[in-house]
């Protein structure tokens, strides 16, 4: 045999170690006779029975290829036989469907083709199951994309805060901007949590409204948990609403309080923010300040709507968010 140095004890031992310790299988194909020699462990990779003797005319490997990979794999193989890629090395990674349990596995082939292009005489090589490696690479790629996505989102939010924050002087601007960035930092831990498991709305309220816990009444038992992409905008809305209430509304007086009622209603999550016992409101604000600009920008991120009623007794706000954007597609019921 051309590919296997099994004529010596050392050669047989090397082959045994490669098969047992590294999961490597070997093959040799004769293009002239159509016969193939394959080590038994290759058949286990594909979930196929081991033929009673070698060589064989066919292995059944092609029939195990994933339907989405089969056409491309065949075309690549034929191209290499014809020498169209100007190489004698055959190296491919493909998905297969293991026949014993129908599991999708990744198999990597590495071989050498002998003979001139278009008239190959032999192919000698090895194959191994690289599913764990392929899945780890996919997870790393997904992680890199997620990190880039979240970094870009955070930078966009900071840029928005820089642009929207207004103040009388530099110290005032610094104080306002720092408080917003600190809120953003607090929220990041919840974003990290929601990336693995959805974040509870009550936890978000506790994080953003901790300073006003004696002045809030919450009824949100029927609110679904938030997906990671919704945590940050909802947290910023709560923070800006609380900041506005502390400056002009219910949190500006000792007796003031805010009722937060939220529930899933049909295809939406509806949140009511009702301020009571604060300074009386004589008229709606004449201009939209930084806080309201931030709130509306986050509403747009959520794909929701916001209705404000500047009632004399206190501000009443109604926030409506599509439930799909609140809980995320993965948690949505089919």
Backbone torsions as a table, in degrees:
resi	resn	phi	psi	omega
1	UNK	NA	139.0	-175.9
2	UNK	-73.4	-42.0	-169.0
3	UNK	-86.6	-24.9	-174.4
4	UNK	-110.8	123.4	176.1
5	UNK	-88.3	69.5	-176.7
6	UNK	-99.3	8.9	-179.9
7	UNK	-80.2	-7.8	179.5
8	UNK	-125.2	158.1	178.2
9	UNK	-62.0	-39.4	179.3
10	UNK	-63.7	-41.0	179.6
11	UNK	-64.6	-43.0	178.5
12	UNK	-64.9	-36.3	-179.9
13	UNK	-68.8	-40.4	177.6
14	UNK	-62.0	-42.3	179.1
15	UNK	-64.5	-41.5	180.0
16	UNK	-63.0	-44.4	179.8
17	UNK	-63.2	-41.4	179.6
18	UNK	-63.5	-40.7	-178.8
19	UNK	-71.7	-43.9	-174.0
20	UNK	-78.3	-40.9	-172.8
21	UNK	-94.2	-26.7	-176.7
22	UNK	-118.1	1.6	177.3
23	UNK	65.7	24.3	-177.5
24	UNK	-88.8	132.0	173.7
25	UNK	-110.5	155.8	-176.9
26	UNK	-120.6	151.7	176.1
27	UNK	-145.3	157.1	173.0
28	UNK	-146.1	124.8	-179.3
29	UNK	-114.3	133.7	173.5
30	UNK	-99.0	114.5	-177.2
31	UNK	-71.4	-27.4	-178.6
32	UNK	-72.8	-47.1	-176.6
33	UNK	-91.8	-19.4	-176.3
34	UNK	78.5	8.7	-179.3
35	UNK	-90.0	148.3	-177.0
36	UNK	-130.8	137.2	171.6
37	UNK	-112.5	127.3	-177.6
38	UNK	-136.6	137.2	176.7
39	UNK	-70.5	147.6	-172.6
40	UNK	-57.1	-33.8	-175.8
41	UNK	-65.3	-18.8	176.7
42	UNK	-65.2	-37.0	-178.6
43	UNK	-67.0	-33.8	177.3
44	UNK	-63.7	-35.6	178.4
45	UNK	-59.7	-37.6	-177.2
46	UNK	-92.9	-4.4	-178.3
47	UNK	71.1	32.7	-178.3
48	UNK	-110.0	153.3	176.2
49	UNK	-70.5	148.2	179.5
50	UNK	-80.6	127.9	178.6
51	UNK	-60.9	152.0	-177.5
52	UNK	-66.8	-23.2	-180.0
53	UNK	-155.1	162.0	177.3
54	UNK	-118.9	154.1	-4.3
55	UNK	-76.8	168.1	178.2
56	UNK	-124.2	161.6	179.4
57	UNK	-84.4	-24.7	178.2
58	UNK	-152.7	153.5	-177.7
59	UNK	-108.6	-19.5	-175.7
60	UNK	81.6	5.1	-178.0
61	UNK	-64.5	-42.6	-176.7
62	UNK	-58.1	-36.9	-178.5
63	UNK	-66.4	-16.2	-179.8
64	UNK	-89.8	-10.2	-177.8
65	UNK	-61.8	144.2	176.5
66	UNK	-61.1	136.2	-178.1
67	UNK	-54.1	-32.2	-178.8
68	UNK	-75.6	-16.5	-177.7
69	UNK	-106.7	-16.7	-169.6
70	UNK	-61.9	-49.7	-175.3
71	UNK	-61.7	-45.8	-180.0
72	UNK	-65.3	-41.0	-179.2
73	UNK	-63.8	-43.2	178.4
74	UNK	-63.7	-43.3	-179.8
75	UNK	-63.5	-39.4	178.5
76	UNK	-65.1	-42.5	-180.0
77	UNK	-63.3	-46.5	179.6
78	UNK	-63.9	-36.7	178.5
79	UNK	-63.9	-41.3	179.1
80	UNK	-68.0	-36.1	176.6
81	UNK	-61.6	-36.8	-180.0
82	UNK	-82.8	-7.6	178.8
83	UNK	77.7	21.5	-175.6
84	UNK	-72.1	-18.5	177.9
85	UNK	-103.4	11.0	173.2
86	UNK	54.2	50.7	179.0
87	UNK	-152.4	152.7	175.5
88	UNK	-103.5	-5.5	179.0
89	UNK	-92.3	130.4	175.3
90	UNK	-106.1	113.8	-177.4
91	UNK	-138.3	114.4	-178.8
92	UNK	-144.5	153.1	173.3
93	UNK	-123.9	124.9	-175.4
94	UNK	-134.7	159.9	172.7
95	UNK	-92.9	141.2	174.4
96	UNK	-127.7	165.7	172.6
97	UNK	-111.2	109.4	-178.0
98	UNK	-66.7	129.5	-169.6
99	UNK	-73.0	-25.2	-176.9
100	UNK	-72.5	-34.9	-176.3
101	UNK	-134.2	5.9	179.8
102	UNK	61.9	20.1	177.5
103	UNK	-74.9	143.2	176.1
104	UNK	-86.6	123.9	-178.2
105	UNK	-126.1	156.1	176.3
106	UNK	-104.3	126.4	179.6
107	UNK	-118.2	133.4	178.9
108	UNK	-110.7	129.2	178.3
109	UNK	-107.8	139.2	172.7
110	UNK	-141.0	116.6	-176.3
111	UNK	-146.3	170.0	178.3
112	UNK	-121.3	131.4	178.7
113	UNK	-99.0	131.1	180.0
114	UNK	-106.4	147.2	-179.8
115	UNK	99.9	161.8	-177.6
116	UNK	-71.0	156.0	176.7
117	UNK	-55.6	134.6	-178.3
118	UNK	86.0	-10.0	178.9
119	UNK	-143.5	49.3	179.9
120	UNK	-64.0	144.1	179.9
121	UNK	-105.5	-38.6	-178.5
122	UNK	-144.1	153.2	167.8
123	UNK	-128.1	123.9	179.9
124	UNK	-122.0	133.9	-179.4
125	UNK	-172.9	-164.1	-178.2
126	UNK	-141.6	163.9	176.3
127	UNK	-145.0	155.5	178.4
128	UNK	-153.7	156.2	177.1
129	UNK	-83.3	117.6	-178.1
130	UNK	-117.8	30.5	-176.2
131	UNK	-59.0	-48.0	-178.6
132	UNK	-60.5	-41.9	179.1
133	UNK	-64.3	-44.6	-179.3
134	UNK	-64.2	-41.4	179.4
135	UNK	-68.1	-36.6	177.2
136	UNK	-65.0	-40.1	177.7
137	UNK	-64.3	-39.8	178.5
138	UNK	-64.2	-39.9	178.7
139	UNK	-65.6	-39.8	178.3
140	UNK	-63.5	-42.8	178.3
141	UNK	-62.6	-41.7	178.8
142	UNK	-64.2	-40.4	179.7
143	UNK	-64.1	-42.9	179.1
144	UNK	-62.1	-43.6	178.6
145	UNK	-62.7	-40.5	-179.5
146	UNK	-66.2	-42.9	178.2
147	UNK	-61.4	-45.1	178.4
148	UNK	-62.3	-41.5	-179.9
149	UNK	-63.7	-46.3	-178.5
150	UNK	-68.9	-36.8	177.5
151	UNK	-63.7	-43.0	178.9
152	UNK	-65.1	-39.8	177.7
153	UNK	-62.0	-45.3	-178.6
154	UNK	-63.8	-43.0	178.6
155	UNK	-63.6	-36.7	177.7
156	UNK	-65.1	-40.3	179.0
157	UNK	-65.6	-45.1	179.4
158	UNK	-61.6	-42.1	177.5
159	UNK	-60.4	-40.8	178.1
160	UNK	-63.8	-41.6	179.2
161	UNK	-64.3	-40.5	177.8
162	UNK	-60.5	-40.0	-177.0
163	UNK	-76.0	-36.6	-172.6
164	UNK	-86.9	-27.2	-175.8
165	UNK	-66.9	127.6	178.1
166	UNK	-118.9	149.6	-178.1
167	UNK	-158.9	165.8	-179.0
168	UNK	-78.4	-32.7	-178.2
169	UNK	-153.6	179.6	-176.1
170	UNK	-63.1	-47.1	178.5
171	UNK	-59.1	-40.4	178.8
172	UNK	-64.8	-42.7	178.3
173	UNK	-61.0	-43.7	179.8
174	UNK	-61.4	-44.3	-178.1
175	UNK	-64.5	-44.8	-178.7
176	UNK	-65.8	-43.5	-178.5
177	UNK	-66.6	-42.0	179.9
178	UNK	-62.3	-40.3	-179.0
179	UNK	-64.4	-37.2	179.0
180	UNK	-70.5	-39.6	179.3
181	UNK	-68.2	-35.4	175.6
182	UNK	-63.9	-38.7	175.7
183	UNK	-62.5	-41.0	177.8
184	UNK	-61.9	-39.8	179.8
185	UNK	-66.0	-41.5	178.4
186	UNK	-61.1	-39.8	-177.8
187	UNK	-67.8	-27.0	-174.9
188	UNK	-59.8	-36.3	178.7
189	UNK	-63.8	-35.7	177.6
190	UNK	-72.5	-34.4	175.7
191	UNK	-62.2	-42.7	178.3
192	UNK	-61.6	-41.5	179.5
193	UNK	-65.4	-43.5	-177.3
194	UNK	-68.2	-20.6	177.2
195	UNK	-65.6	-26.9	178.5
196	UNK	-100.2	-45.6	178.4
197	UNK	-138.7	142.7	-177.7
198	UNK	-56.8	147.8	-177.2
199	UNK	-93.8	136.6	179.1
200	UNK	-73.0	138.8	179.4
201	UNK	-62.8	-37.1	179.1
202	UNK	-61.6	-35.8	178.3
203	UNK	-67.5	-35.7	178.1
204	UNK	-66.7	-43.0	177.9
205	UNK	-62.7	-43.8	180.0
206	UNK	-61.9	-35.5	-179.2
207	UNK	-72.2	-47.6	-173.6
208	UNK	-83.2	-26.5	-174.5
209	UNK	-114.9	24.4	-177.8
210	UNK	-57.9	-36.2	-177.9
211	UNK	-68.5	-17.2	-175.2
212	UNK	-118.9	22.2	-172.7
213	UNK	-60.7	-25.7	178.7
214	UNK	-82.4	-2.2	-176.2
215	UNK	-122.4	15.9	179.2
216	UNK	-126.2	145.6	174.1
217	UNK	-122.6	123.0	-173.4
218	UNK	-117.6	131.1	171.4
219	UNK	-128.4	95.0	-174.9
220	UNK	-140.5	33.0	-177.8
221	UNK	-66.7	-24.9	-175.8
222	UNK	-98.4	17.3	-179.0
223	UNK	-93.7	127.1	176.2
224	UNK	-69.9	157.7	177.4
225	UNK	-66.3	154.1	-177.0
226	UNK	-91.4	142.4	170.6
227	UNK	-76.5	164.1	-174.0
228	UNK	-56.9	-41.0	-175.8
229	UNK	-69.3	-18.1	-179.7
230	UNK	-94.4	-18.1	-174.8
231	UNK	-60.0	-51.0	-174.8
232	UNK	-63.1	-50.0	179.3
233	UNK	-63.4	-39.8	178.9
234	UNK	-65.1	-41.0	178.8
235	UNK	-62.2	-41.6	-179.7
236	UNK	-68.1	-34.9	176.4
237	UNK	-64.0	-46.8	178.8
238	UNK	-60.4	-43.2	-179.5
239	UNK	-62.2	-45.9	-177.6
240	UNK	-69.6	-36.0	176.3
241	UNK	-63.8	-41.7	179.4
242	UNK	-66.7	-40.6	179.1
243	UNK	-62.9	-42.0	177.5
244	UNK	-63.7	-40.5	179.1
245	UNK	-66.7	-34.1	179.6
246	UNK	-70.7	-30.6	-178.0
247	UNK	-88.4	-37.4	-171.9
248	UNK	-130.3	-11.2	-170.1
249	UNK	-123.9	-138.9	-169.0
250	UNK	-62.3	-33.8	-179.1
251	UNK	-78.2	-0.3	179.7
252	UNK	-87.1	-6.1	179.1
253	UNK	-126.1	155.8	-177.4
254	UNK	-65.3	-32.1	-176.9
255	UNK	-92.1	-6.5	-175.5
256	UNK	-68.7	151.6	177.3
257	UNK	-150.8	162.0	178.9
258	UNK	-126.9	129.9	173.6
259	UNK	-99.9	128.2	177.8
260	UNK	-115.9	111.9	177.6
261	UNK	-114.2	127.9	-179.1
262	UNK	-143.9	144.4	179.1
263	UNK	-163.6	156.7	173.3
264	UNK	-82.9	125.9	-180.0
265	UNK	-130.2	104.4	-178.2
266	UNK	64.3	-125.4	-177.2
267	UNK	-90.7	8.7	-176.6
268	UNK	-128.6	158.3	165.4
269	UNK	-105.7	123.8	-175.9
270	UNK	-112.4	126.4	-179.6
271	UNK	-121.4	128.1	175.0
272	UNK	-109.6	133.5	176.4
273	UNK	-117.6	112.8	-174.5
274	UNK	-122.8	118.6	-179.9
275	UNK	-97.2	138.4	-178.1
276	UNK	-138.1	149.7	173.8
277	UNK	63.1	25.4	173.3
278	UNK	-96.8	-172.8	176.4
279	UNK	-59.5	137.6	179.2
280	UNK	-62.3	144.8	-179.1
281	UNK	-100.4	120.4	-179.9
282	UNK	-87.2	-28.9	-178.6
283	UNK	-165.3	156.5	176.0
284	UNK	-62.2	154.1	178.0
285	UNK	-57.4	145.6	-178.8
286	UNK	-76.5	-25.8	179.0
287	UNK	-139.3	157.4	-179.6
288	UNK	-88.8	120.0	-179.0
289	UNK	-81.2	-175.5	-178.2
290	UNK	-59.5	-45.2	-177.3
291	UNK	-57.9	-45.8	-179.8
292	UNK	-68.4	-33.6	176.3
293	UNK	-63.3	-42.6	177.3
294	UNK	-63.8	-44.4	-179.8
295	UNK	-57.9	-48.1	-177.8
296	UNK	-66.6	-33.4	177.8
297	UNK	-66.8	-36.4	178.5
298	UNK	-74.9	-31.6	174.8
299	UNK	-60.7	-41.6	178.8
300	UNK	-64.0	-38.3	177.3
301	UNK	-59.5	-36.2	-178.2
302	UNK	-83.4	-9.5	-176.6
303	UNK	70.0	26.1	-175.9
304	UNK	-107.8	-170.1	178.6
305	UNK	-131.3	156.3	179.0
306	UNK	-135.9	126.9	175.8
307	UNK	-115.7	129.8	-178.1
308	UNK	-116.8	132.5	176.1
309	UNK	-122.4	106.8	-179.0
310	UNK	-85.6	68.8	-179.1
311	UNK	-71.2	151.7	179.7
312	UNK	-54.6	-34.7	-177.1
313	UNK	-77.9	-14.4	-178.9
314	UNK	148.3	159.0	-178.2
315	UNK	-66.8	135.7	171.9
316	UNK	-121.4	121.6	-178.9
317	UNK	-121.2	140.2	176.0
318	UNK	-123.4	119.0	179.3
319	UNK	-108.7	129.3	177.9
320	UNK	-122.3	126.4	-178.8
321	UNK	-128.0	131.6	174.1
322	UNK	-54.7	129.9	-175.8
323	UNK	-58.8	-32.0	179.0
324	UNK	-61.8	-36.7	178.9
325	UNK	-77.0	-25.1	-179.3
326	UNK	-77.7	-45.6	-174.0
327	UNK	-99.1	-18.4	179.8
328	UNK	89.6	150.4	-177.7
329	UNK	-59.1	-33.7	-175.9
330	UNK	-64.2	-30.0	-177.6
331	UNK	-95.6	-8.9	-177.4
332	UNK	-67.7	140.7	179.5
333	UNK	-76.0	139.1	-179.5
334	UNK	-69.1	NA	NA
